[in-house]
Amino acid sequence: MYGQRHTQIVQKKPAGWNITVQHAIQQATIENVSITIYDSPMKVLIIDDGAPNVLVREVRSQTPGWKGTKENVLRGSGDEMKNITIEG
């Protein structure tokens, strides 16, 4: 099981993405996470289509310096996606 809870990520230099759930993970919970990415468009959350049992709740993304949208910061989706906020 993979879990990312009560976490704040601040990214000032490009790295490609921040949180990834790969197909080998059988269960994952991502909850109460805040991610701020400055100036460079990149993925906030990537969920592989082959990853089962993924719960995503209370994720807040801020993208100062660029326009973050659901389409350009998220790839894939979990079984449960609640309260996802993107402020671009």
C-alpha positions as CSV (number, residue, x, y, z in Angstrom):
1,M,0.0,0.0,0.0
2,Y,1.2,3.5,-0.9
3,G,0.1,6.5,1.1
4,Q,0.7,10.2,0.8
5,R,-1.1,12.1,3.6
6,H,-0.9,15.5,5.2
7,T,1.9,16.6,2.9
8,Q,3.0,20.0,1.4
9,I,5.2,20.0,-1.7
10,V,6.7,23.2,-3.1
11,Q,8.5,22.9,-6.4
12,K,10.6,25.8,-7.7
13,K,12.5,24.0,-10.4
14,P,11.1,21.7,-13.1
15,A,11.2,18.0,-12.3
16,G,8.5,16.5,-14.5
17,W,5.9,15.5,-11.9
18,N,5.3,15.4,-8.1
19,I,3.2,12.3,-7.1
20,T,2.9,9.1,-9.2
21,V,1.0,5.9,-8.5
22,Q,2.3,3.2,-10.8
23,H,0.6,0.0,-12.0
24,A,2.5,-2.2,-9.5
25,I,0.8,-0.4,-6.6
26,Q,-2.2,-2.4,-5.4
27,Q,-3.7,0.2,-3.2
28,A,-3.0,3.9,-2.7
29,T,-4.4,6.8,-0.7
30,I,-3.5,10.4,-1.4
31,E,-5.1,12.7,1.1
32,N,-4.8,16.2,2.4
33,V,-1.9,17.2,0.1
34,S,-1.0,20.7,-1.1
35,I,1.3,21.1,-4.1
36,T,2.7,24.4,-5.4
37,I,4.6,24.5,-8.7
38,Y,6.2,27.7,-9.7
39,D,6.6,29.0,-13.3
40,S,6.9,25.6,-15.2
41,P,4.0,23.6,-16.4
42,M,4.2,20.0,-15.2
43,K,2.1,17.2,-13.8
44,V,0.9,17.4,-10.2
45,L,-0.5,13.9,-10.0
46,I,-0.1,10.9,-12.3
47,I,-2.2,7.7,-11.8
48,D,-1.4,4.8,-14.0
49,D,-4.5,3.2,-15.6
50,G,-3.4,-0.2,-14.3
51,A,-3.3,0.9,-10.6
52,P,-6.3,-0.4,-8.7
53,N,-7.9,0.9,-5.5
54,V,-6.6,4.5,-5.7
55,L,-8.3,7.1,-3.4
56,V,-7.6,10.8,-3.9
57,R,-9.1,13.3,-1.5
58,E,-8.4,16.9,-0.5
59,V,-5.7,17.7,-3.0
60,R,-4.9,21.4,-3.6
61,S,-2.7,22.5,-6.4
62,Q,-1.4,26.0,-6.9
63,T,0.5,27.1,-10.1
64,P,1.9,30.6,-9.7
65,G,3.4,31.9,-12.9
66,W,1.4,29.6,-15.2
67,K,-2.2,28.5,-15.8
68,G,-2.8,25.1,-14.3
69,T,-5.9,23.3,-15.4
70,K,-7.2,19.8,-14.7
71,E,-6.1,18.7,-18.2
72,N,-2.5,19.8,-17.8
73,V,-1.8,18.9,-14.2
74,L,-3.5,15.5,-13.8
75,R,-3.0,12.3,-15.7
76,G,-5.3,9.4,-15.0
77,S,-7.8,9.2,-12.2
78,G,-8.4,7.2,-9.1
79,D,-11.4,5.1,-8.1
80,E,-12.4,8.0,-5.8
81,M,-11.5,11.6,-6.6
82,K,-13.0,14.1,-4.1
83,N,-12.2,17.8,-3.5
84,I,-9.5,18.3,-6.0
85,T,-8.7,22.0,-6.4
86,I,-6.5,23.6,-9.0
87,E,-5.7,27.3,-8.7
88,G,-3.8,28.5,-11.7
